[in-house]
């Protein structure tokens, strides 16, 4: 077994154990493998292990990998990085998911630019759950208004919420942010019953996120190894 395959199986085992400890069905938690800065060959190796959902932070990297791996059946591409308005067309035309929607302007552009032959783009609203000035995402009180806009746009399908919590060693503080996200998610699902995705938890805190209700965890380093550039450790 290769190193990547071994790491992938270890992450899957962590997810399974976390679900067991929280008395949750492992089928309720999806693994998003985050392959930023890593080559298409590593994505394909992970695909061969059974992985189908892949996250990309950097558009330039993704636009090299997506066509190179176009022959892989049922592969799903998630854009999980910040999205500027001048880059929306590439996401609308090439991705299956956007996890970082935070502005009405971006939502409208994505809907207009989504090719008619493709299914609507699945989107998550990014929430700035920690309230940090440097963080992207909407304030919790702005979720409902943005969700209402998204629901009116034919090129988009609202699927849920995503967050990147505060980087802290204080487990109780982190748990509180995850718990607040679950409450916000439940409120959103009451208004929009088709909402089904709460994306939170990364390599260092996936167990805590699963315990607090995550339905998707985003894992990069613990599958693919250290990044080739600096940035958030997923």
PyMOL commands that set and color helices and strands:
alter all, ss='L'
color gray80, all
select helices_A, chain A and resi 3-21+26-28+40-48+59-68+85-94+104-113+140-151+171-191+206-211+221-224
alter helices_A, ss='H'
color red, helices_A
select strands_A, chain A and resi 30-34+53-56+76-79+97-101+121-127+156-163+197-199+216-219
alter strands_A, ss='S'
color yellow, strands_A
deselect
rebuild
show_as cartoon
